[in-house]
Amino acid sequence: MGEGRILVVDNEPQIRRVMRTTLIPEGFEVDDAKSGEEALDHIRSNKCDLVLLDINMPGYSGFETCRAIRAISDMPIIMLTVHSAEKDKVEALDA
């Protein structure tokens, strides 16, 4: 039995690939989306246990995507970023 289904949302294919190759051997099923819009479509039609969400993406930002996910689901979301600005941390918690 798997550990759960994780949706990885990042516009960078390399990041999605690294997440996949790290999580699958640990027993997780991994889906991915390259945009916030694609992530929302996926969540509306598939069950996920966790979302790993990049903050900086073209189109819907990670913050906007997080708020949209929160409007339709209470699944856990972990936001990822290479930035460490305090304002990004605060906005992520508010989203």
C-alpha positions in Angstrom: 0.0 0.0 0.0 1.3 3.5 -0.9 2.1 6.2 1.5 -0.2 8.7 -0.2 -0.6 10.8 -3.3 1.4 14.0 -3.6 0.8 16.7 -6.2 4.0 18.6 -7.0 3.4 22.0 -8.6 6.3 23.8 -10.1 6.9 25.4 -13.5 10.5 24.0 -13.6 10.6 20.5 -15.1 13.9 19.8 -13.3 12.3 20.4 -9.9 9.3 18.3 -10.7 11.6 15.5 -11.9 13.8 15.7 -8.7 10.7 15.6 -6.5 9.4 12.6 -8.4 12.6 10.6 -8.2 12.9 11.4 -4.4 9.3 10.7 -3.4 8.4 7.6 -5.5 11.1 5.3 -3.9 9.7 6.3 -0.5 6.3 4.8 -1.5 4.4 7.9 -2.6 2.4 8.2 -5.7 3.4 11.5 -7.4 1.4 13.6 -9.8 2.7 16.9 -11.1 1.5 20.2 -12.6 3.5 22.9 -14.3 1.1 25.8 -13.3 -1.4 26.8 -10.7 -4.2 26.5 -13.3 -3.1 22.9 -14.1 -2.9 22.1 -10.4 -6.4 23.3 -9.7 -7.8 21.3 -12.7 -6.0 18.2 -11.3 -7.3 18.7 -7.7 -10.9 19.1 -9.0 -10.8 15.7 -10.7 -8.3 13.7 -8.6 -7.7 12.8 -4.9 -4.5 14.1 -3.4 -3.2 13.9 0.1 -0.6 16.7 -0.1 0.4 19.5 -2.4 4.0 20.7 -2.7 3.6 24.1 -4.2 6.2 26.5 -5.6 5.6 30.2 -4.7 7.1 31.7 -7.9 5.3 30.6 -11.0 4.0 32.4 -14.1 0.3 32.8 -14.3 -1.3 32.1 -10.9 1.4 32.6 -8.3 1.8 30.0 -5.6 0.0 32.3 -3.2 -3.0 32.6 -5.6 -3.0 28.9 -6.2 -2.9 28.2 -2.5 -5.9 30.5 -1.8 -7.8 28.8 -4.7 -7.0 25.3 -3.3 -8.1 26.4 0.1 -11.5 27.5 -1.3 -12.2 23.9 -2.5 -10.2 21.7 -0.2 -8.6 21.4 3.2 -5.7 19.2 2.0 -2.2 20.1 3.5 -0.1 22.4 1.4 3.7 22.8 1.7 4.9 25.9 -0.1 8.4 25.9 -1.5 10.6 28.7 -2.6 14.3 29.7 -3.0 13.5 33.1 -1.5 13.7 33.7 2.2 12.1 37.1 2.5 10.0 37.6 5.6 7.2 39.0 3.5 7.0 35.7 1.5 6.8 33.7 4.7 4.0 35.8 6.0 2.1 35.8 2.8 2.4 32.0 2.5 1.0 31.6 6.0 -1.9 34.0 5.2 -2.7 32.1 2.0 
